[in-house]
């Protein structure tokens, strides 16, 4: 089942063509990696999929309300771990009992018990990103959109976050994740490589490139 269908989508900002005639789709349980250098059009495409900005041309159809995790920390830094979870769960319209259950699940899975009442601005960046991810999936969205979720993280935090991504995909969630880390391309089930707003290559990682060096060739 196709959870996301993107058909001939384009977006301009003035004279700059940020996304140029992109067609993609996403199935349940699939991890679609958007790979490209900064300015390739990944974030603009993701924001259109999340209905944060409108395309100038083409159509986008998304099943349900997607969970979204942006490049910068999508948390209220002045609030505690507990307050952030409750705040976002309420925005998603979850009932009181469900909110309490989801909070306990998040705190336990991330081992955040000792930090439940700590402001998130005092958490290490890896924990903040893991918490942001957990909040993005708190309402069990059918589609999860992650915009460079591992940017700036150390290798251990990156691996932990990718384990969480794979766990959600295994449950049937469709995931779109953008990254400029070439090694992360091989964690995806399918790639769409963007350059100058266009999809220049796509397919299973092994079919697109066998090494990170091969991937570099798309950006020269």
C-alpha positions in Angstrom: 0.0 0.0 0.0 1.3 3.4 -1.0 1.3 5.8 2.0 2.9 8.7 0.2 2.5 9.6 -3.5 4.4 12.5 -4.9 3.6 13.3 -8.6 5.6 15.8 -10.7 6.0 18.3 -7.8 7.9 21.5 -8.2 8.6 24.5 -6.0 10.1 27.9 -6.7 11.3 30.6 -4.3 11.5 33.7 -6.6 13.7 32.7 -9.5 15.2 29.8 -7.6 13.8 26.4 -8.5 14.2 24.4 -5.3 12.4 21.3 -6.3 12.0 20.4 -10.0 9.4 17.9 -11.2 9.9 15.2 -8.5 7.9 12.0 -8.6 8.3 9.5 -5.7 6.2 7.1 -3.6 6.5 5.4 -0.2 5.1 2.1 1.0 4.5 0.9 4.5 7.5 -0.6 6.2 9.9 1.1 3.8 12.7 3.5 4.6 13.1 6.0 1.7 16.4 7.9 2.0 16.6 11.3 0.5 20.3 11.8 -0.1 21.9 15.0 -1.3 24.2 17.9 -0.4 23.0 21.0 1.4 20.7 23.0 -1.0 19.8 19.9 -3.0 16.1 20.4 -2.3 15.6 17.7 0.4 14.2 19.9 3.1 11.9 21.8 0.7 10.5 18.5 -0.5 10.0 17.2 3.0 8.2 20.4 4.1 5.8 20.0 1.1 5.1 16.4 2.1 4.3 17.6 5.6 2.0 20.3 4.1 4.1 23.1 5.7 4.5 24.7 2.3 2.5 24.3 -0.8 4.0 23.1 -4.1 3.7 25.3 -7.2 3.0 22.3 -9.4 2.2 18.7 -9.1 0.3 16.7 -6.4 1.1 15.1 -3.0 -1.1 12.5 -1.3 -0.2 11.4 2.3 -2.1 8.7 4.3 -3.0 10.1 7.7 -1.1 12.8 9.7 2.6 12.2 9.4 5.0 12.4 12.3 7.6 15.0 11.6 11.1 15.6 13.1 12.9 18.7 11.7 16.6 19.4 11.4 16.8 21.5 14.6 15.6 20.1 17.9 11.8 20.1 17.8 11.4 20.4 21.5 10.5 23.2 23.9 13.9 23.6 25.6 12.6 25.4 28.6 10.2 22.6 29.4 11.2 19.3 31.1 11.2 15.9 29.5 7.9 15.1 31.2 6.4 18.5 30.1 7.5 18.1 26.5 6.0 14.6 26.2 2.7 15.8 27.7 2.6 18.9 25.6 3.1 17.2 22.3 0.9 14.2 23.1 -1.9 16.7 23.9 -1.4 18.4 20.6 -1.8 15.1 18.9 -5.1 14.7 20.7 -4.2 11.7 22.8 -6.4 10.8 25.8 -5.0 11.2 29.4 -4.6 7.4 29.9 -2.8 7.0 26.6 -0.6 10.0 27.3 0.5 8.5 30.6 1.2 5.1 29.0 3.2 6.6 26.1 5.2 8.7 28.5 6.2 5.7 30.6 7.1 3.8 27.5 9.3 6.6 26.2 11.0 7.2 29.5 11.7 3.5 30.0 13.0 2.9 26.4 15.3 5.9 26.5 16.3 5.3 30.2 15.3 8.9 31.0 13.9 8.1 34.4 16.5 10.2 36.3 16.0 13.1 33.8 12.2 13.2 33.7 12.1 16.5 35.5 15.1 18.1 33.8 14.8 20.8 31.2 15.6 19.3 27.8 18.1 22.1 27.1 20.4 20.4 29.6 20.2 17.0 28.0 23.1 15.8 25.7 22.3 16.3 22.0 21.9 12.6 21.4 19.3 12.2 24.1 17.4 15.3 22.8 17.3 13.8 19.3 16.1 10.4 20.6 13.4 12.2 22.6 12.4 14.2 19.6 12.1 11.0 17.6 10.0 9.4 20.3 7.6 12.3 20.4 7.3 12.3 16.6 6.0 8.7 16.7 4.0 9.1 20.0 0.6 9.0 18.1 1.7 6.0 15.9 1.6 7.9 12.6 1.5 5.7 9.5 4.1 8.0 7.9 7.2 9.3 9.6 9.2 12.2 8.1 12.7 12.8 9.4 14.8 15.8 8.1 18.4 15.1 8.8 17.7 13.6 12.2 21.3 12.6 12.9 23.0 15.8 11.9 25.6 16.8 14.5 25.4 13.6 16.5 28.3 11.4 17.5 28.5 7.9 15.9 27.0 6.1 18.9 24.0 8.4 19.0 23.5 8.0 15.2 23.5 4.2 15.5 21.0 4.4 18.4 18.6 6.6 16.4 18.9 4.4 13.3 17.9 1.4 15.5 14.8 3.3 16.5 14.0 4.1 12.8 14.4 0.5 11.8 12.1 -0.6 14.7 9.3 1.7 13.5 9.7 0.5 9.9 9.5 -3.1 11.1 6.1 -2.2 12.6 4.8 -1.1 9.1 5.5 2.6 9.4 6.6 4.3 6.2 9.7 6.4 6.8 11.2 9.2 4.7 14.6 10.3 6.0 16.9 12.9 4.6 20.6 12.8 5.2 23.9 14.1 3.8 25.9 11.3 5.6 26.8 8.9 2.8 27.2 5.9 5.0 23.5 6.3 6.1 22.4 5.6 2.6 23.0 1.9 3.2 20.7 1.9 6.2 17.7 2.7 3.9 15.6 0.2 1.9 15.5 2.6 -1.1 17.2 5.8 -2.1 16.3 9.0 -4.0 19.4 11.0 -4.7 18.7 14.8 -5.2 20.9 17.3 -6.9 19.8 20.9 -7.9 16.2 20.0 -7.0 15.9 16.9 -9.1 16.0 13.2 -8.5 19.2 12.2 -10.3 19.2 8.5 -9.3 17.1 6.1 -7.3 16.5 2.5 -6.3 17.9 0.0 -3.7 21.2 1.1 -2.3 23.1 -1.8 -3.8 21.7 -0.9 -7.2 22.5 2.8 -6.9 26.1 2.5 -5.6 28.3 -0.1 -4.0 30.5 2.3 -2.0 30.3 5.8 -0.5 32.8 6.8 -3.1 30.3 5.8 -5.8 27.7 8.0 -4.2 30.1 11.0 -4.3 30.0 10.8 -8.0 26.4 12.1 -8.1 27.4 15.4 -6.5 30.4 16.3 -8.7 
